[in-house]
Amino acid sequence: MTEEEELILKAQRLLADYESLPLYQHYRSLKESVEKDAGLQKLKKEREELQKSLRFLKPEEKKKALIEAKNLLSEYDNDPKVVNYTSTKEELLALLRPLMDAKL
């Protein structure tokens, strides 16, 4: 086995170990739940469309649209599913930081 093949095998094992973690499984479940939630996706889409339209609005309309976009973002970000998903994602990233910091 070449050194490259050995490294690939070790990386595949590391990835498999990572994906078998209960925290990772929980994260995947939460992510799927957020992505399948029609209400959350509607909020996200409305905000994105509003932001895209900002450059075409008059200054007085733009201010109102910015406030509305901020409210939509706040509503999305404060949904319990999104809060739980975001915090779980941060926990997972904390597990990966040592690997990223090692700059292998």
DOSEZA-892988 format. One record per atom (N, C-alpha, C): atom name; x, y negated, z. Coordinates in steps of 0.1 Angstrom, whole numbers, plus 5000, padded with zeros to 4 digits. Atoms other than C-alpha are relative to their C-alpha. Layout:
BEGIN
<'CA'; <X; Y; Z>>
...
// end
This chain:
BEGIN
<'N'; <5009; 5012; 5000>>
<'CA'; <5000; 5000; 5000>>
<'C'; <5009; 4988; 5000>>
<'N'; <4992; 5012; 5001>>
<'CA'; <5014; 4966; 4990>>
<'C'; <4997; 4991; 5012>>
<'N'; <5002; 5009; 4989>>
<'CA'; <5017; 4938; 5015>>
<'C'; <4987; 4992; 4997>>
<'N'; <5012; 5007; 5004>>
<'CA'; <4990; 4919; 4996>>
<'C'; <4987; 5008; 5003>>
<'N'; <5011; 4991; 4997>>
<'CA'; <4966; 4949; 4998>>
<'C'; <4998; 5001; 5015>>
<'N'; <5001; 4999; 4985>>
<'CA'; <4973; 4952; 5035>>
<'C'; <4994; 4988; 5006>>
<'N'; <5006; 5012; 4995>>
<'CA'; <4965; 4916; 5041>>
<'C'; <4986; 4999; 4997>>
<'N'; <5014; 5000; 5005>>
<'CA'; <4933; 4919; 5021>>
<'C'; <4992; 5009; 5009>>
<'N'; <5007; 4990; 4991>>
<'CA'; <4923; 4949; 5042>>
<'C'; <4998; 4994; 5014>>
<'N'; <5001; 5007; 4986>>
<'CA'; <4930; 4930; 5075>>
<'C'; <4990; 4989; 5000>>
<'N'; <5010; 5011; 5001>>
<'CA'; <4910; 4900; 5063>>
<'C'; <4986; 5006; 4999>>
<'N'; <5013; 4994; 5001>>
<'CA'; <4881; 4923; 5054>>
<'C'; <4995; 5005; 5013>>
<'N'; <5003; 4995; 4987>>
<'CA'; <4882; 4939; 5088>>
<'C'; <4996; 4989; 5009>>
<'N'; <5003; 5012; 4992>>
<'CA'; <4883; 4905; 5105>>
<'C'; <4986; 4994; 4997>>
<'N'; <5013; 5005; 5004>>
<'CA'; <4853; 4894; 5085>>
<'C'; <4989; 5009; 5004>>
<'N'; <5010; 4991; 4995>>
<'CA'; <4834; 4925; 5093>>
<'C'; <4998; 4999; 5015>>
<'N'; <5001; 5002; 4985>>
<'CA'; <4842; 4921; 5130>>
<'C'; <4992; 4988; 5003>>
<'N'; <5007; 5013; 4998>>
<'CA'; <4830; 4885; 5128>>
<'C'; <4985; 5001; 4998>>
<'N'; <5014; 4998; 5003>>
<'CA'; <4798; 4894; 5111>>
<'C'; <4992; 5009; 5009>>
<'N'; <5007; 4991; 4991>>
<'CA'; <4790; 4921; 5136>>
<'C'; <4998; 4994; 5014>>
<'N'; <5002; 5007; 4987>>
<'CA'; <4791; 4896; 5165>>
<'C'; <4985; 4997; 5002>>
<'N'; <5014; 5003; 4997>>
<'CA'; <4757; 4892; 5182>>
<'C'; <4997; 4985; 4997>>
<'N'; <5002; 5014; 5002>>
<'CA'; <4762; 4854; 5180>>
<'C'; <4999; 4997; 4985>>
<'N'; <5001; 5002; 5015>>
<'CA'; <4767; 4856; 5142>>
<'C'; <4986; 5005; 4996>>
<'N'; <5013; 4994; 5004>>
<'CA'; <4736; 4878; 5139>>
<'C'; <4989; 4990; 5004>>
<'N'; <5010; 5009; 4996>>
<'CA'; <4716; 4853; 5159>>
<'C'; <5000; 4987; 4991>>
<'N'; <4998; 5012; 5009>>
<'CA'; <4730; 4824; 5138>>
<'C'; <4993; 5003; 4986>>
<'N'; <5006; 4996; 5013>>
<'CA'; <4719; 4842; 5105>>
<'C'; <4985; 5000; 5001>>
<'N'; <5015; 5000; 4998>>
<'CA'; <4684; 4847; 5120>>
<'C'; <4995; 4986; 5001>>
<'N'; <5004; 5014; 4998>>
<'CA'; <4681; 4811; 5130>>
<'C'; <5001; 4992; 4987>>
<'N'; <4998; 5006; 5012>>
<'CA'; <4694; 4799; 5097>>
<'C'; <4989; 5003; 4990>>
<'N'; <5011; 4995; 5009>>
<'CA'; <4669; 4820; 5078>>
<'C'; <4986; 4994; 5004>>
<'N'; <5012; 5005; 4994>>
<'CA'; <4641; 4808; 5101>>
<'C'; <4998; 4985; 4996>>
<'N'; <5001; 5014; 5004>>
<'CA'; <4649; 4771; 5094>>
<'C'; <4998; 4999; 4985>>
<'N'; <5001; 5001; 5014>>
<'CA'; <4653; 4777; 5057>>
<'C'; <4986; 5004; 4995>>
<'N'; <5013; 4995; 5004>>
<'CA'; <4619; 4795; 5055>>
<'C'; <4988; 4992; 5006>>
<'N'; <5011; 5008; 4994>>
<'CA'; <4600; 4769; 5076>>
<'C'; <4996; 4989; 4990>>
<'N'; <5005; 5010; 5010>>
<'CA'; <4579; 4750; 5051>>
<'C'; <4999; 4986; 5005>>
<'N'; <5001; 5013; 4995>>
<'CA'; <4573; 4721; 5074>>
<'C'; <5014; 4993; 5001>>
<'N'; <4987; 5005; 4999>>
<'CA'; <4610; 4716; 5080>>
<'C'; <5006; 4997; 4986>>
<'N'; <4995; 5002; 5014>>
<'CA'; <4618; 4720; 5043>>
<'C'; <4994; 4987; 4994>>
<'N'; <5007; 5012; 5005>>
<'CA'; <4592; 4694; 5035>>
<'C'; <5006; 4987; 5005>>
<'N'; <4993; 5012; 4993>>
<'CA'; <4607; 4669; 5060>>
<'C'; <5013; 4997; 4993>>
<'N'; <4987; 5001; 5006>>
<'CA'; <4641; 4675; 5045>>
<'C'; <4999; 4994; 4986>>
<'N'; <5002; 5004; 5014>>
<'CA'; <4629; 4671; 5009>>
<'C'; <4995; 4985; 5000>>
<'N'; <5006; 5014; 5000>>
<'CA'; <4609; 4639; 5017>>
<'C'; <5012; 4990; 5003>>
<'N'; <4989; 5009; 4996>>
<'CA'; <4640; 4623; 5034>>
<'C'; <5010; 4999; 4988>>
<'N'; <4990; 5000; 5011>>
<'CA'; <4663; 4633; 5005>>
<'C'; <4994; 4992; 4988>>
<'N'; <5006; 5007; 5011>>
<'CA'; <4639; 4619; 4979>>
<'C'; <4999; 4985; 5003>>
<'N'; <5001; 5014; 4996>>
<'CA'; <4634; 4587; 4999>>
<'C'; <5014; 4993; 4999>>
<'N'; <4986; 5006; 5001>>
<'CA'; <4672; 4582; 5001>>
<'C'; <5004; 4998; 4986>>
<'N'; <4996; 5001; 5014>>
<'CA'; <4676; 4588; 4964>>
<'C'; <4993; 4987; 4994>>
<'N'; <5008; 5011; 5005>>
<'CA'; <4650; 4561; 4957>>
<'C'; <5005; 4986; 5005>>
<'N'; <4996; 5012; 4993>>
<'CA'; <4667; 4535; 4979>>
<'C'; <5006; 4989; 4991>>
<'N'; <4993; 5010; 5009>>
<'CA'; <4689; 4519; 4952>>
<'C'; <4990; 4993; 4990>>
<'N'; <5010; 5006; 5009>>
<'CA'; <4658; 4511; 4931>>
<'C'; <4990; 4991; 5007>>
<'N'; <5010; 5008; 4993>>
<'CA'; <4639; 4493; 4958>>
<'C'; <5005; 4986; 5002>>
<'N'; <4997; 5013; 4997>>
<'CA'; <4637; 4457; 4965>>
<'C'; <5005; 4999; 5015>>
<'N'; <4995; 5001; 4987>>
<'CA'; <4655; 4445; 4997>>
<'C'; <4990; 5002; 5011>>
<'N'; <5009; 4999; 4989>>
<'CA'; <4624; 4442; 5018>>
<'C'; <4994; 5014; 5001>>
<'N'; <5005; 4986; 5000>>
<'CA'; <4611; 4477; 5007>>
<'C'; <5011; 5009; 5004>>
<'N'; <4989; 4992; 4996>>
<'CA'; <4646; 4491; 5012>>
<'C'; <5001; 5002; 5015>>
<'N'; <4999; 5000; 4985>>
<'CA'; <4646; 4482; 5049>>
<'C'; <4989; 5009; 5006>>
<'N'; <5011; 4991; 4996>>
<'CA'; <4612; 4499; 5054>>
<'C'; <5003; 5015; 4997>>
<'N'; <4996; 4986; 5004>>
<'CA'; <4624; 4530; 5035>>
<'C'; <5011; 5006; 5008>>
<'N'; <4989; 4996; 4992>>
<'CA'; <4656; 4532; 5055>>
<'C'; <4994; 5005; 5014>>
<'N'; <5005; 4997; 4987>>
<'CA'; <4636; 4532; 5088>>
<'C'; <4992; 5013; 4999>>
<'N'; <5008; 4988; 5002>>
<'CA'; <4612; 4559; 5074>>
<'C'; <5010; 5012; 4998>>
<'N'; <4990; 4989; 5002>>
<'CA'; <4642; 4580; 5063>>
<'C'; <5006; 5004; 5013>>
<'N'; <4994; 4997; 4987>>
<'CA'; <4658; 4577; 5097>>
<'C'; <4990; 5007; 5009>>
<'N'; <5010; 4993; 4992>>
<'CA'; <4625; 4588; 5113>>
<'C'; <4998; 5014; 4996>>
<'N'; <5002; 4986; 5006>>
<'CA'; <4622; 4618; 5090>>
<'C'; <5012; 5008; 5005>>
<'N'; <4988; 4992; 4996>>
<'CA'; <4658; 4628; 5098>>
<'C'; <4999; 5003; 5015>>
<'N'; <5001; 4997; 4985>>
<'CA'; <4652; 4624; 5136>>
<'C'; <4990; 5011; 5002>>
<'N'; <5010; 4989; 4998>>
<'CA'; <4620; 4645; 5133>>
<'C'; <5006; 5014; 4997>>
<'N'; <4994; 4987; 5004>>
<'CA'; <4639; 4672; 5115>>
<'C'; <5011; 5005; 5010>>
<'N'; <4989; 4997; 4991>>
<'CA'; <4670; 4671; 5137>>
<'C'; <4995; 5004; 5014>>
<'N'; <5005; 4998; 4987>>
<'CA'; <4649; 4672; 5169>>
<'C'; <4990; 5012; 5001>>
<'N'; <5008; 4988; 5000>>
<'CA'; <4628; 4702; 5159>>
<'C'; <5008; 5011; 5008>>
<'N'; <4994; 4990; 4992>>
<'CA'; <4635; 4730; 5184>>
<'C'; <5008; 5011; 4992>>
<'N'; <4993; 4990; 5008>>
<'CA'; <4645; 4755; 5156>>
<'C'; <5013; 4994; 4995>>
<'N'; <4988; 5006; 5006>>
<'CA'; <4670; 4730; 5141>>
<'C'; <5010; 4998; 5012>>
<'N'; <4991; 5002; 4988>>
<'CA'; <4684; 4722; 5176>>
<'C'; <5007; 5013; 5003>>
<'N'; <4994; 4987; 4996>>
<'CA'; <4689; 4758; 5184>>
<'C'; <5010; 5005; 4989>>
<'N'; <4991; 4996; 5011>>
<'CA'; <4704; 4765; 5149>>
<'C'; <5013; 4992; 5000>>
<'N'; <4988; 5008; 5000>>
<'CA'; <4728; 4736; 5151>>
<'C'; <5009; 5003; 5012>>
<'N'; <4992; 4997; 4989>>
<'CA'; <4740; 4745; 5186>>
<'C'; <5007; 5014; 4998>>
<'N'; <4995; 4986; 5002>>
<'CA'; <4745; 4782; 5176>>
<'C'; <5011; 4999; 4989>>
<'N'; <4990; 5002; 5010>>
<'CA'; <4764; 4770; 5145>>
<'C'; <5013; 4994; 5006>>
<'N'; <4988; 5006; 4993>>
<'CA'; <4787; 4749; 5167>>
<'C'; <5008; 5010; 5008>>
<'N'; <4993; 4989; 4993>>
<'CA'; <4794; 4779; 5189>>
<'C'; <5008; 5009; 4991>>
<'N'; <4992; 4991; 5010>>
<'CA'; <4804; 4800; 5159>>
<'C'; <5012; 4993; 4995>>
<'N'; <4989; 5008; 5005>>
<'CA'; <4826; 4772; 5146>>
<'C'; <5011; 5000; 5010>>
<'N'; <4990; 5000; 4989>>
<'CA'; <4843; 4771; 5180>>
<'C'; <5008; 5013; 5000>>
<'N'; <4993; 4987; 5000>>
<'CA'; <4852; 4808; 5176>>
<'C'; <5010; 5000; 4988>>
<'N'; <4992; 5000; 5011>>
<'CA'; <4867; 4801; 5142>>
<'C'; <5012; 4989; 5001>>
<'N'; <4990; 5011; 5000>>
<'CA'; <4887; 4770; 5152>>
<'C'; <5015; 5005; 5002>>
<'N'; <4986; 4995; 4998>>
<'CA'; <4918; 4790; 5165>>
<'C'; <5006; 5005; 4986>>
<'N'; <4996; 4995; 5013>>
<'CA'; <4920; 4806; 5130>>
<'C'; <5003; 4989; 4991>>
<'N'; <4998; 5012; 5009>>
<'CA'; <4916; 4773; 5112>>
<'C'; <5012; 4992; 5005>>
<'N'; <4988; 5008; 4995>>
<'CA'; <4942; 4756; 5135>>
<'C'; <5013; 5008; 4998>>
<'N'; <4988; 4993; 5002>>
<'CA'; <4967; 4784; 5129>>
<'C'; <5006; 4998; 4986>>
<'N'; <4996; 5003; 5013>>
<'CA'; <4969; 4774; 5093>>
<'C'; <5008; 5011; 4993>>
<'N'; <4993; 4988; 5006>>
<'CA'; <4977; 4809; 5081>>
<'C'; <5000; 4998; 4985>>
// end
